[in-house]
Amino acid sequence: MTRHSKNSTANAVYTYHEKHKDSSTGGYGTAQMRMSKDSIKEFDCCNLTLQPCRDPVITKDGYLFDKQAILEYIIHQKKLNARKMREYQKQLDRKQQEIDEQNANDQQKKINKFLEKEATYSVNQTVKTLLSSKHQDQPLSSFLITPKSIGSGGTTSTRASTNNDNDDDDDDAVVTATPASTASLKKLSNMEGTQATQLPSFWIPSLTPAAKKTELKKPDQHVYCPISGKPITMKDVIDVKFKLANDVDPNKRPLVAVRDRYVCAVTGDLLGNSVPCAVLRTSGNVVTMDCVNRLIKLDMLDPITGVKLTDNDIIPMQRGGTGYSGSGVQLDAKLPTPAMQ
């Protein structure tokens, strides 16, 4: 075997162990590890707290929870949904306010346009009345004010007399504004016309571009199970009754320190991750699936209360796994990372 370099990773002498060593050191390749029994939840532990249940309840899908833990989870999710709904309602109110403001601006523009035409008509009627007796030889169009003549910067003539009984020539003088003087006035004043509503600078914060807020969708008001992802309510959960083993005393030794804690309510067999179990909806007792198949399904009666059972009243428990692959639980943990070619 030839001597190879550290960086030569494509030839046949790059062994399997060297590849795994380099992958773990450099962070390349998919990280894979087999979980031990200590990494697997016990069948009687809560799916949220991962501790033995003090007041166990089970969903119709077979997931076990502590009643206090699942109640706090449901309340928290409802508060979160209510907060999202308030934000969504604020977004709707903001959109409606923008629509109302736009409609109000359009209406104000129409009113301003109408008032401008109405003011021009009133001034023209006044000029006609005042000049009808003094300047009969001149056309009235030279004295009238029109919106076009005001906006185009042309020559504008108005009569400055306010006393009809005065015959002096000074009272009949006409004030004339040239286009050059009108343009100079507009340049000097930044409050002329619509310039009063325009901002003079482009670098102020209100004129800089801003990203729009993300549009929210209407939130779902349902609360979903943290494990199965299906809708869940407190009415759907069922109280569970575990039967303690004969030599187990919670007052002397905590349950978490005891390995074999519970037994079947009918046969007395020990319960654990290796034993498939089921909960009877009518009584809440935990029995083995072997007891269900051999005894309970013969007459479909609850052996504790004697109540008639149906197939939906028998809820298989979603138990944890064991250290053996035959338990049907996925024990391999994988973390995909960049692969080294």
ABEGO torsion letter per residue (X at the ends): XBBBBAABAABAABBAAAAAAAAAAAGBEBBBBBBBAAABBBAABBAAAGBBBABBBBBAAGBBBBAAAAAAAAAAAAAAAAAAAAAAAAAAAAAAAAAAAAAAAAAAAAAAAAAAAAAAAAAAAAAAAAAAAABAABBAAAABBBAAAAAAGBBBBBBABABAABABAAAABBBBBBAAAAAAAAAABAABEAAAABBABAABAAABBBBBBBBBBBBBABBBBAAAGBBBBAAABBBBBBBBBAABBAAABBAAABABABBBAAAGBBBBAABBBBBBAAAGBBBBAAAAAAAAAAAGBBAAAGBBBBAAABBBBBBBBBABAAAGBBABBBBBBBBBX
